[in-house]
Amino acid sequence: MKHRSTAVAGLAVAASLVLAGCTGGGASTPSGGDGEIGGEITFQTWSLKNDKFTPYFEGVVAAFEKEHPGTKVKWIDQPGDGYEDKILQQAESGELPDVINLPPEYAYSLASADQLLDLGGASKVIDDYVAGGVAAYQYDGVEGSFAFPWYLGTELNYWNKALLAKGGVTEAPKDFDETLDAAEKLAAAGVPMFSSVPSPKTLQIVGASPDIFKDGEFVFNTPEAAKIVDRYAELYKAGAITAEALQGAGTANSNINIFNTGGVAWTTAGPNYIDKDVAVNAPNLLPDVDVTNGFGNPPLFVQGISVSKNSKNSATALAFAEFVTNTENQIAFVKLAAGFFPGTIAANADPSVFAEAPVNELQGTATTLAAAQMADAKQTGAPQYTEAMETYAKQQIALAITGEISGQEALDKAVEYAQQNLVG
């Protein structure tokens, strides 16, 4: 296996900072695997072992062992830094844990090397999980489904109603095309809409380039995507985009920070943004904020539970993977992790069961919207698409927005760079 330098959303590390309390339990019925359930397995998590979180896993392990006498689950946890290197070393030395917490990018490395069990074929409950979460562990050129979605995140659209009104926009835009039109109106009134530039992932979310990578090729340089980049160039000239957007090509955090100061009319953020950020850091802004669903296919951030294909106790490993990710245990998990959502369809049916009680009414709206959009949310990018490729693409798009090159030239260059740097 070749090492891949890939940026992964730090869900595991983030969760380790917010998890607290104790839970466990949840009935399990093994749905597949070879042999009888019994013997010892190893379960590995990523940066989730601490004073607040440890009791949860101890409870889950104890409940599983009680339900299946004769089984023993050894729980181990790896630190946040160097996790990809660690799992690759484990796989190469034949010491990959039986059940393992993996983000999609890392699971891709293992699945490509035939190290993970195809849960689509082995498990009868795979259809119980959020479809976008399952799809995040299905890879171009590798047959199978390689993880149960465990805990999930997504983004919503947040609007400054007062700034929209200055441009004569009385309702939050319903889609991305309306947002671009609204940006033009706001610019005429001296109000910027954007403080970040679109990336290939943005263009994927809004449907302009449905795929980043397909059939061995990077394919995000579509005419539709180029048209949006060119529209951004027009909007930049009109004043709809802040200067900060082109400084380092803009970042998500800078976009939120500028929104909090009333500097732009739109941002994206997670579902707990109202109570955890606006109410704390920009309380005067709160009356002017509105929230709507994410555009198109809203982004999905996911952590999953995979099973080693080479487990010596595969029936036990599969049963435990199903157990730790069943609806009851998923709900118990995300009760401890504000802003995250469970990985099963049933668990997302009623977010009031697991979400923190909202302090502000708008927070309750955001939570409900986020839970509902889980049915359509999809992971953006592709495991072959690295942070370096994203950075280069945004740099080229920034050049197009300032008029130095066309949108099509920017995306063509970005695709060429990505193809040249593809790790097979």
Protein Blocks (a to p, Z undefined) as FASTA:
>chain_A
ZZddddddfkklmmmmmggcjdeejidddfbdedjdedjdddddehiacfklmmmmmmmm
mmmmmmmghiacddddddfehklmmmmmmmmnopacfbdcddfklmmmmmmnopaccfkl
mpcklmmpcfklmmmmccehiacdfbdcfbdcdddddddfklmmmnopabdcfbfklmmm
mmmmmmmnopafbfcdcdfklmmmnopambfbgghiacklcfklmmmmmmmmmmmmnopa
cfklmgoniafklmmmmmmnopafbdcddfklmmmmmmmmmmmlmmmpccdddehjacdd
dddddddfkbcblmlmmmmmmmmmmmklmmmmmmmmghiacfbfklmmpmmlmmccdfbf
klmmmmmmmmmmmmmgccehjfklcfklmmmmmmmmmmmmnopacfklmmmmmmmmmmmm
pcZZ
